């Protein structure tokens, strides 16, 4: 038994070390420093297509405030690295909603819906965005160009007879104020242990003032 154990130990010590696989980032956004290595790693693991996304920036969600970003070298390098590795490329155009605008807070980019007086100008700008990248696709041999990704409100196939409730809510400051006040008036019904806020209770002065108590004080 001892001789068998010694033999196994010797084999373990003299066996060549297994080659460690390189660590590769995953997820929605990939920022590998070497795109060629990343693309080849995908090809080696059986992938045949890579999806690359480019964005136009949308300002206020219901206006023609759409701005296409210039073609960047980084995207071109990703396309070329993918093709060099034998991968096909799908280039997807999307809208990035700028949440620095108060009107856009809590809104998803799929809710972008220009008002009728802004609609034609919006589509003119979107067409410029599309043509800019269509030329890149033609020059670089991109296999697929995807339009309208996650533009749910503006590409809906049902006729819009009135502004949808959610969009109408975010255009109505008075309705937002009423809803917020109703929530504040009901704050005393929420158990303290369910309230989560950064810092201490002083970070929510309007809530404390509205219900007439501190966040950690006694219940009414």
PyMOL commands that set and color helices and strands:
alter all, ss='L'
color gray80, all
select helices_A, chain A and resi 2-14+35-44+73-84+102-104+109-111+116-140+165-171+173-185+187-189+192-194+201-211
alter helices_A, ss='H'
color red, helices_A
select strands_A, chain A and resi 49-58+66-68+88-97+144-146
alter strands_A, ss='S'
color yellow, strands_A
deselect
rebuild
show_as cartoon
